[in-house]
Amino acid sequence: MRGLEPVLAELRLRVNGVEHELTVDTRTSLLDLLREHLDLTGPKKGCDHGQCGACTILIDGRRANACLALAVAHDGAEITTVEGLALTGAGDGDGDSDGELHPLQQAFIEHDAFQCGYCTPGQRCSAVGMLAEFKQGWPSAVTPGNGRQIELTPAEIRERMSGNLCRCGAYANIVPAIAQASE
Amino acid sequence: MRPFRYERATDADQAVALITAEPEAKFLGGGTNLVDLMRLGVAAPGTLIDVTGLAGQDRIEETAGGGLRIGAGVTNSDLAADVRVRDRYPVLSEAVLHGASGQLRNLATVGGNLLQRTRCAYFQDVTKPCNKRSPGSGCPAREGDHHNLAIIGHSRNCVATQPSDMSVALTALDATVHVRGPSGERAIPMPGFHRLPGDEPQRDTVLDPNELITTVELAPRARATRQRYRKVRERRSFAFALVSIAAVVEFEGQTATDVCIALGGVAHVPWRAITAEDELRGAEITEDAVRRAAEAELAQAEPLRDNGYKVELARNLIVRTLLELAEPGA
């Protein structure tokens, strides 16, 4: 029976501005590739089933669950993890910027928008992707009327961020942090 | 997870040729359901054929008659945000936005959404019997945890529900699913794409094993159509439906000249409420009329020990949604 031996595949990814050529088992998720092959441990393995959002990254600018994305299916993609959000600063080329914080990261600190911090990298990548979706005029399930006039109310933020769970319950501070970063 | 080969198809014919040559292959869309099932051991394909990059299937196009043709590779996000969909088929945009989360909708595709497997806990747990996963092994859900399973159209073999919100809206909109197989193309109407479990609960749909969904077509709608999707779930967002409804109604004053109602979360298929539709077509939409129609529809329900609440929920959803649509300016 075929399929008992691991199958390897070659792929290229640009991660936080750095090009990588990799050979991975076809079963490797983007999450495992980032954490185990590239030592980018910002994306967290919470549930590994797409239910918690702790692994959220940006794939070609769109937020996605890295745990359900097979690396081989995203050959050629541009990936941003929480380590790459601050790329405005002077990174040293290891894909882990040491520079200035992204406004959303700064807003999380100002609003104390975390407790244990485990969900935070996913929350931040998700929020950056969500704000881009909002700017493009995408409606949500709570957008009233025909969805043409959208205001980023707390209800909109909560609905659009519902794919990111925080078991500490820091939502009360996460929502205003995101609201501030959207201004 | 079983090792698998990975192939990227570039057009529909190549995808069909690849799957026909490889009996243990499956098509891969966004992977939000299939990759999870592979990790759980529920699915174990020997080859994945990636169909997210098929020529012409990543866009939404106008049809000659004024409808829309949606490529199977269009993501749930792009479908829900499309201005033509929001203007002409708002129930579809609403349904998609009521499913999953923002990051899942960015990966998930229209074709994959139609083929979502049930979220029945026994189906997803390979240590338990399940007729859908392992035909003939039994159905523990019938006597076990079934509070969120089917109330209508189920069989002694399977009480699973179809989880897709999008499919409920497509069923109310009389969408057509276009597929391509080794012997050519065919068009499958909705309702009619998903099937009741009967004695073959392992078959969710009428699709043949080597057939590929290529597009979903929406017929033109009359301008006066009012549409709404409502969903009741155990938390406000990012949860599967206990019961949901897609309603598409044409009015002349308070009279409903055409009524299409589909229910989610109640059956192995998006349940088209034909009995209620027949009662309401041509009738004035009043609370009494809608309640009678809903009760006539749900007289067929056979709730299990722990899900009788869904009958009442479905009735109330039908009544409330139809009355909202009947309000002037709705």
Interface residues (C-beta under 8 A of the other chain):
Chain A: R2 G3 L4 E5 P6 V7 A9 D25 T26 R27 S29 D48 H49 G50 G53 T56 I59 R62 R63 A64 N65 L68 A69 L70 V72 A73 S126 G129 M130 E133 Q136 G137 W138 P139 S140 A141 N146 G147 R158 E159 R160 M161 S162 G163 N164
Chain B: M1 R2 P3 F4 R5 Y6 E24 L28 G30 G31 T32 V35 D36 R39 G46 L48 D50 T52 S77 A80 A81 R86 D87 P90 S93 E94 L97 H98 A100 S101 G102 Q103 L104 N106 L107 R236 S237 F238
